[in-house]
C-alpha cells in the first residue's frame, strides 16, 4: 500500500535552466529514487500546482518513490518567454534544456496530459539513449486541427475554446475556467475546482495560454509513434469526457509493445481516494525501473567519483586518480550530493555503500 505524503512534508528545490535561445526556465526537483521527468503542461506552475489537492496528491505520491522533475515551459509560471513562440519544437527544446541542466543521462519521462504527451513522444524518439521508460496519461498524437474527419462540431468547439482562453483565462471571474474544470474533473469538490481556477489564472497570461492551445491543436506526432523504442505505459480514464478514445487507440496500437491500462473513473485523471488512483500509482511504480535509489540518475563520471568517495579518498586524490582537475571533482561532488539528496560526504558514503559501492 502506498504511503501518502502530506503537503507540509513535501519539499522541492527550484532551479533555473537556460535554453539555447537564452530563456531562463524554472524547474523543481523533489523526492529521491529513480528520476522521473514530467513534460510541461498547459497548466504548469511548479510554484503552485503541488499546492492543489487534485494535482498535488499525484505529485506527492510520485515524489515519495521517485526523484521527480517538473518545469514551467517558456512563458509559464516562473519561466521567461511570455511572448515567445510555442510549437512542438520549442517545447521539446525546453525539455532538453531542463534535462541537460539537471545532468540526467537516463530517466523515465511522463507525458501527464493530452497537451504534454506529444512533447514526451517527440523527445523519446529524438533521444532514445536517454529515455528508459515512457508514461503517457490521456495521450494524443494529433491535435484537433490535424485529425482527419473530425466530428462536425469538434473544430468549431476547439476554436471557440481558443477564443475563450484569449479573453477569459486571466479574468477574476472564474466562470469560464469553472466550466472547463467541471468537465475535466466532474468528481471534484467545489473547493478543489476553486483551487484549479486560481492555478490556471496565474500560470500564464491569456495570450500566451492561447499560444499553447493553438500549438497543441496543430501538433502531429503520429509518424513518430512506431519509432518509440522504450517500454511505454498508456493510462486511459474510461469515462472521461475530454479524452478522445480514437486518439488513445491510435497511440496504443502504434507504439511497439505499449501497455494499455484502462482506469475506471470519469475524471481526467483519478482523484485521490478513488480506487482508480491507487491502481494508477501501483501500476506506474511497478512499471518504472526497479532500481529505486538515486544512483540510477548519476552519470558515469558521477558514479566514478562517488565510488572513490566511498573508498575514503579526498578530492585531490580523486582528481589524480581520474586525471581531472580538483575543481571538476568539487563540482561533480556537488552534483552527486544534489542527486542523492544529501548534504555531507558522510551521508553520500552511506548511500554509496548501501548501493554496493566502495567495497
C-alpha positions, 0 to 999 in steps of 0.5 A, a space after each residue: 500500500 502506498 504511503 501518502 505524503 502530506 503537503 507540509 512534508 513535501 519539499 522541492 528545490 527550484 532551479 533555473 535552466 537556460 535554453 539555447 535561445 537564452 530563456 531562463 526556465 524554472 524547474 523543481 526537483 523533489 523526492 529521491 529514487 529513480 528520476 522521473 521527468 514530467 513534460 510541461 503542461 498547459 497548466 504548469 506552475 511548479 510554484 503552485 500546482 503541488 499546492 492543489 489537492 487534485 494535482 498535488 496528491 499525484 505529485 506527492 505520491 510520485 515524489 515519495 518513490 521517485 526523484 521527480 522533475 517538473 518545469 514551467 515551459 517558456 512563458 509559464 509560471 516562473 519561466 521567461 518567454 511570455 511572448 515567445 513562440 510555442 510549437 512542438 519544437 520549442 517545447 521539446 527544446 525546453 525539455 532538453 534544456 531542463 534535462 541537460 541542466 539537471 545532468 540526467 543521462 537516463 530517466 523515465 519521462 511522463 507525458 501527464 496530459 493530452 497537451 504534454 504527451 506529444 512533447 514526451 513522444 517527440 523527445 523519446 524518439 529524438 533521444 532514445 539513449 536517454 529515455 528508459 521508460 515512457 508514461 503517457 496519461 490521456 495521450 494524443 498524437 494529433 491535435 484537433 486541427 490535424 485529425 482527419 474527419 473530425 466530428 462536425 462540431 469538434 473544430 468549431 468547439 476547439 476554436 471557440 475554446 481558443 477564443 475563450 482562453 484569449 479573453 477569459 483565462 486571466 479574468 477574476 471571474 472564474 466562470 469560464 475556467 469553472 466550466 472547463 474544470 467541471 468537465 475535466 474533473 466532474 468528481 471534484 469538490 467545489 473547493 478543489 475546482 476553486 483551487 484549479 481556477 486560481 492555478 490556471 489564472 496565474 500560470 500564464 497570461 491569456 495570450 500566451 495560454 492561447 499560444 499553447 492551445 493553438 500549438 497543441 491543436 496543430 501538433 502531429 506526432 503520429 509518424 513518430 509513434 512506431 519509432 518509440 523504442 522504450 517500454 511505454 505505459 498508456 493510462 486511459 480514464 474510461 469515462 472521461 469526457 475530454 479524452 478522445 478514445 480514437 486518439 488513445 487507440 491510435 497511440 496504443 496500437 502504434 507504439 511497439 509493445 505499449 501497455 494499455 491500462 484502462 482506469 475506471 473513473 470519469 475524471 481526467 485523471 483519478 482523484 485521490 481516494 478513488 480506487 482508480 488512483 491507487 491502481 494508477 500509482 501501483 501500476 506506474 511504480 511497478 512499471 518504472 525501473 526497479 532500481 529505486 535509489 538515486 544512483 540510477 540518475 548519476 552519470 558515469 563520471 558521477 558514479 566514478 567519483 562517488 565510488 572513490 568517495 566511498 573508498 575514503 579518498 579526498 578530492 585531490 586524490 580523486 582528481 589524480 586518480 581520474 586525471 581531472 582537475 580538483 575543481 571538476 571533482 568539487 563540482 561533480 561532488 556537488 552534483 552527486 550530493 544534489 542527486 542523492 539528496 544529501 548534504 555531507 560526504 558522510 551521508 553520500 558514503 552511506 548511500 554509496 555503500 548501501 548501493 554496493 559501492 566502495 567495497 
